Amino acid sequence: MKVGVISDTHGLLRAEALAALAGCERIIHAGDIGNADILDQLNAIAPLYVVRGNNDLDAPWAEKIPDLLRFDLDGWETLLVHDIADLPAALDSAIKLVITGHSHKPRIEWRGEQLYLNPGSAGRRRFKLPVTLAVLDVFEMSLEPRLVSLLE
């Protein structure tokens, strides 16, 4: 299964992001969405998992979006939260995939059997950080993440 992972759009869903997410069977948004239209556009591509970011907290359209979401992604127990600082102190060993955003810094890190994935920011460039999202190929026995640069 091909899964698109995006974060920190801050109200901007680039054409390059939509192109990179085409063909995904699921999309995960790790918060700081910016407006409900972003979610509508993503949901038109594939079923969507989403959490609120710190910049979404006061938005009426985001009231029912959770701050933390645990779900099964084709057999892989997944925990989604905007800020890595908000992760529970002790993670359940059943969690195999942890997805965060917030820092705008893309990162793929294996910690033992757990994959920590931050797709970076797909919205407006912040400082000199890259503008990215991630694509995750989910197989029965493995997860294969890769970062996708949206701007040169």
Summary of the structure (lengths in Angstrom):
residues: 152
radius of gyration: 14.0
end to end distance: 27.4
largest distance: 40.2
contacts: 500
relative contact order: 0.22
helix: 17%
strand: 35%
